[in-house]
């Protein structure tokens, strides 16, 4: 669950980063496919708070809550485990830094291209960008990956394709969004966020750069994940059918955000790495 939440956080960084005091709430629905393994539809709620070059993401999935705080100036990332009241603080180049990842996911091959289509969503004109990404699951490695499981996934491929509907006229301003996203991509903060939870995602930098070329704020994202290939795991997942992921912005506020939202809460034990 922790690593799944981390993936959501990384995706949120690519979706809602801006560079002023802005609070953006998104809801995501996950239907079909692997969602059935979790007992039905999954509906994470993501709240992004941005102040200058600092960003906080809160991801709620049922009773589970995970928060990340990113500072582009200090290049520091804080992962808050609210259930344990601990804060894992990651700083690049720390003397006692340990490897950030014990699991390497497959390389993400991502493309984001404008289609020329547009529609009005919640009163906002949105332009469509086609989004595709593919991963060869046989490339996944890690100490928890038995050789037998790796062999069963060697011919398995996970594909995601869909549309990102981008709004230019939003309260925060698309120019600030693009500026922050480019800075985040250059600082490699998304990789730090993933790696601190034990996940390395090759190709994440390419996805960040592709998203930086999107002119505006992604307001509605509709994706379908499918499985290709042969083998026991691929056949099982194909029988579950495609999985649809829909992410939608539900509110955008520009109220001032208190500084303490980007600090370790009182009473939390800090773990530096």
C-alpha positions as CSV (number, residue, x, y, z in Angstrom):
1,X,0.0,0.0,0.0
2,X,2.8,2.4,0.9
3,X,4.4,2.1,-2.5
4,X,1.1,2.4,-4.3
5,X,0.5,5.6,-2.4
6,X,4.0,6.8,-3.4
7,X,3.1,6.3,-7.0
8,X,0.0,8.4,-6.5
9,X,2.1,11.2,-4.9
10,X,4.5,11.2,-7.8
11,X,1.7,11.4,-10.3
12,X,0.1,14.2,-8.2
13,X,3.4,16.2,-8.5
14,X,3.2,15.9,-12.3
15,X,-0.4,16.9,-12.3
16,X,-0.9,19.9,-9.9
17,X,2.4,21.7,-9.2
18,X,2.2,25.5,-9.2
19,X,4.4,28.3,-7.8
20,X,2.2,30.6,-5.6
21,X,0.1,30.0,-2.5
22,X,-2.3,27.6,-4.0
23,X,-4.3,24.6,-2.6
24,X,-5.6,22.1,-5.1
25,X,-7.8,19.2,-4.3
26,X,-8.1,16.2,-6.7
27,X,-10.2,13.1,-6.5
28,X,-9.3,9.9,-8.3
29,X,-11.5,6.9,-9.1
30,X,-10.0,3.5,-10.0
31,X,-12.4,1.0,-11.5
32,X,-12.1,-2.5,-12.9
33,X,-9.0,-4.6,-13.3
34,X,-6.8,-4.8,-10.2
35,X,-9.1,-2.4,-8.3
36,X,-11.2,-5.5,-7.6
37,X,-8.4,-7.0,-5.6
38,X,-8.7,-4.2,-3.1
39,X,-12.4,-4.9,-2.5
40,X,-13.9,-2.7,-5.2
41,X,-13.5,0.8,-6.5
42,X,-10.6,2.9,-5.0
43,X,-11.1,6.6,-4.6
44,X,-7.9,8.4,-3.4
45,X,-8.2,12.1,-2.5
46,X,-5.1,14.3,-3.1
47,X,-4.5,17.7,-1.7
48,X,-1.6,19.7,-3.0
49,X,-0.4,22.9,-1.1
50,X,2.2,25.0,-2.8
51,X,4.0,28.1,-1.3
52,X,6.8,29.5,-3.3
53,X,9.2,26.6,-4.0
54,X,7.7,24.3,-1.3
55,X,5.0,21.8,-1.9
56,X,3.1,19.5,0.3
57,X,1.0,16.5,-1.0
58,X,-1.5,14.7,1.2
59,X,-2.9,11.5,-0.2
60,X,-5.8,9.8,1.4
61,X,-6.9,6.3,0.5
62,X,-9.6,5.2,2.9
63,X,-8.1,5.3,6.4
64,X,-4.6,5.6,5.1
65,X,-2.9,9.0,4.9
66,X,0.5,9.8,3.5
67,X,2.1,13.2,3.2
68,X,5.2,14.4,1.4
69,X,6.9,17.8,1.8
70,X,9.3,18.9,-1.0
71,X,11.6,22.0,-0.9
72,X,13.1,22.8,-4.2
73,X,15.5,25.3,-2.7
74,X,17.1,23.0,-0.1
75,X,16.4,19.9,-2.2
76,X,15.0,18.3,0.9
77,X,12.1,15.8,1.0
78,X,10.1,14.8,4.1
79,X,7.9,11.8,4.1
80,X,5.4,11.8,7.0
81,X,4.1,8.5,8.4
82,X,1.1,9.8,10.4
83,X,0.2,6.4,11.9
84,X,3.7,6.1,13.4
85,X,4.3,9.8,14.0
86,X,7.6,9.7,12.2
87,X,9.2,11.9,9.6
88,X,11.8,10.5,7.2
89,X,13.9,13.5,6.0
90,X,15.9,12.9,2.9
91,X,18.7,15.3,1.8
92,X,20.9,14.7,-1.2
93,X,24.6,14.3,-0.4
94,X,24.1,13.7,3.3
95,X,27.2,12.0,4.8
96,X,25.2,9.0,6.1
97,X,22.8,8.8,3.2
98,X,21.8,5.3,2.3
99,X,20.6,4.1,-1.1
100,X,17.1,5.5,-1.6
101,X,15.6,2.5,-3.4
102,X,15.4,-1.2,-2.8
103,X,13.0,-1.8,-5.7
104,X,13.5,-0.8,-9.3
105,X,10.4,-0.5,-11.4
106,X,10.5,-0.9,-15.2
107,X,11.5,2.0,-17.4
108,X,8.6,4.4,-18.1
109,X,8.4,5.2,-21.8
110,X,6.1,8.2,-21.8
111,X,4.7,10.5,-24.5
112,X,2.5,13.6,-24.1
113,X,1.2,15.2,-27.3
114,X,-1.5,17.9,-28.0
115,X,-4.4,16.6,-30.1
116,X,-5.9,20.0,-31.1
117,X,-9.3,19.0,-29.5
118,X,-11.0,21.0,-26.7
119,X,-14.0,21.0,-24.5
120,X,-15.6,23.0,-21.6
121,X,-15.3,21.3,-18.2
122,X,-16.9,23.0,-15.2
123,X,-17.0,26.3,-17.2
124,X,-13.3,26.1,-18.1
125,X,-12.1,25.6,-21.6
126,X,-9.7,22.6,-21.6
127,X,-7.4,21.4,-24.4
128,X,-6.7,17.7,-24.8
129,X,-3.3,16.1,-24.7
130,X,-2.8,12.4,-25.5
131,X,-0.9,10.6,-22.8
132,X,0.8,7.2,-23.3
133,X,3.2,5.3,-21.1
134,X,4.5,1.7,-21.3
135,X,6.5,-0.5,-19.0
136,X,8.1,-3.9,-19.5
137,X,7.4,-5.6,-16.2
138,X,10.2,-8.1,-16.8
139,X,12.6,-5.3,-16.0
140,X,11.4,-5.0,-12.4
141,X,14.0,-6.0,-9.8
142,X,14.4,-6.0,-6.0
143,X,15.2,-8.3,-3.0
144,X,11.4,-9.1,-2.7
145,X,11.2,-10.3,-6.3
146,X,11.7,-14.1,-6.4
147,X,13.3,-15.4,-9.5
148,X,10.2,-17.4,-10.2
149,X,8.0,-14.3,-10.2
150,X,10.5,-12.4,-12.4
151,X,10.4,-15.3,-14.9
152,X,6.6,-15.2,-15.0
153,X,6.7,-11.5,-15.9
154,X,9.5,-11.5,-18.4
155,X,7.1,-11.2,-21.3
156,X,4.5,-8.9,-19.6
157,X,4.0,-5.3,-20.6
158,X,1.8,-2.7,-18.8
159,X,0.4,0.1,-21.0
160,X,-1.5,3.2,-20.0
161,X,-3.2,5.5,-22.5
162,X,-5.7,8.3,-22.3
163,X,-6.3,12.0,-22.3
164,X,-5.2,14.9,-20.1
165,X,-7.6,17.9,-20.4
166,X,-5.7,21.0,-19.6
167,X,-7.2,24.4,-18.5
168,X,-5.2,27.6,-19.1
169,X,-7.6,30.0,-17.4
170,X,-7.3,28.9,-13.7
171,X,-6.9,31.1,-10.6
172,X,-3.3,30.2,-10.0
173,X,-2.1,30.9,-13.5
174,X,-0.6,28.4,-15.9
175,X,2.7,30.3,-16.2
176,X,3.4,29.6,-12.6
177,X,2.5,26.0,-12.9
178,X,4.9,25.4,-15.8
179,X,7.7,27.3,-14.1
180,X,7.4,25.2,-10.9
181,X,7.1,21.9,-12.9
182,X,10.3,22.7,-14.8
183,X,12.1,23.5,-11.6
184,X,10.9,20.2,-10.0
185,X,12.0,18.2,-13.0
186,X,15.5,19.8,-12.9
187,X,15.9,19.2,-9.2
188,X,14.9,15.5,-9.4
189,X,12.6,15.9,-6.4
190,X,10.1,13.4,-7.8
191,X,12.7,10.7,-8.0
192,X,13.7,11.5,-4.4
193,X,10.0,11.2,-3.3
194,X,9.8,7.8,-4.9
195,X,13.1,6.5,-3.8
196,X,12.7,7.4,-0.2
197,X,9.8,4.9,0.0
198,X,12.0,2.2,-1.6
199,X,11.0,2.6,-5.2
200,X,13.1,3.6,-8.1
201,X,11.3,4.6,-11.3
202,X,13.5,4.8,-14.3
203,X,12.1,7.2,-16.9
204,X,10.4,9.4,-14.4
205,X,12.5,12.3,-15.4
206,X,11.3,11.9,-19.0
207,X,7.7,11.9,-17.8
208,X,8.4,15.1,-15.8
209,X,9.9,16.8,-18.8
210,X,7.0,15.7,-21.0
211,X,4.5,17.2,-18.5
212,X,6.5,20.4,-18.4
213,X,5.6,21.0,-22.0
214,X,1.9,21.0,-21.1
215,X,0.6,24.5,-21.4
216,X,-1.7,24.9,-18.4
217,X,-3.1,22.9,-15.5
218,X,-4.3,19.3,-16.0
219,X,-7.9,19.5,-14.9
220,X,-9.2,16.1,-15.9
221,X,-7.2,13.0,-16.6
222,X,-8.7,9.8,-18.0
223,X,-6.4,6.8,-18.3
224,X,-6.9,3.1,-19.1
225,X,-4.4,0.5,-18.1
226,X,-4.1,-2.7,-20.1
227,X,-1.8,-5.7,-19.9
228,X,0.0,-7.4,-22.8
229,X,2.1,-10.5,-23.0
230,X,2.1,-14.1,-22.0
231,X,2.6,-16.0,-18.7
232,X,0.6,-16.9,-15.6
233,X,0.6,-13.4,-14.1
234,X,-0.2,-11.6,-17.4
235,X,-3.0,-14.1,-18.1
236,X,-4.5,-13.5,-14.7
237,X,-4.4,-9.8,-15.0
238,X,-5.8,-9.8,-18.5
239,X,-8.8,-11.8,-17.2
240,X,-9.5,-9.0,-14.7
241,X,-9.9,-6.7,-17.6
242,X,-8.7,-3.1,-18.2
243,X,-8.4,-0.7,-15.2
244,X,-9.7,2.9,-15.7
245,X,-8.2,5.7,-13.7
246,X,-9.9,9.1,-13.6
247,X,-8.4,12.1,-11.8
248,X,-10.3,15.4,-11.6
249,X,-9.7,18.7,-9.9
250,X,-12.5,19.5,-7.5
251,X,-11.3,22.8,-6.0
252,X,-8.5,25.5,-6.5
253,X,-8.0,28.1,-3.8
254,X,-5.4,30.8,-3.5
255,X,-5.7,31.6,0.2
256,X,-2.4,32.1,2.1
257,X,-0.9,28.8,3.4
258,X,0.7,28.8,6.9
259,X,4.4,28.0,7.0
260,X,3.9,25.1,9.4
261,X,2.2,23.1,6.7
262,X,5.8,22.6,5.3
263,X,7.4,21.6,8.6
264,X,7.6,18.4,10.6
265,X,4.6,18.3,12.9
266,X,5.3,18.7,16.7
267,X,5.8,15.3,18.4
268,X,7.0,13.5,15.3
269,X,10.3,11.6,15.5
270,X,12.7,12.6,12.7
271,X,14.7,9.9,10.8
272,X,17.4,11.4,8.6
273,X,18.8,9.7,5.6
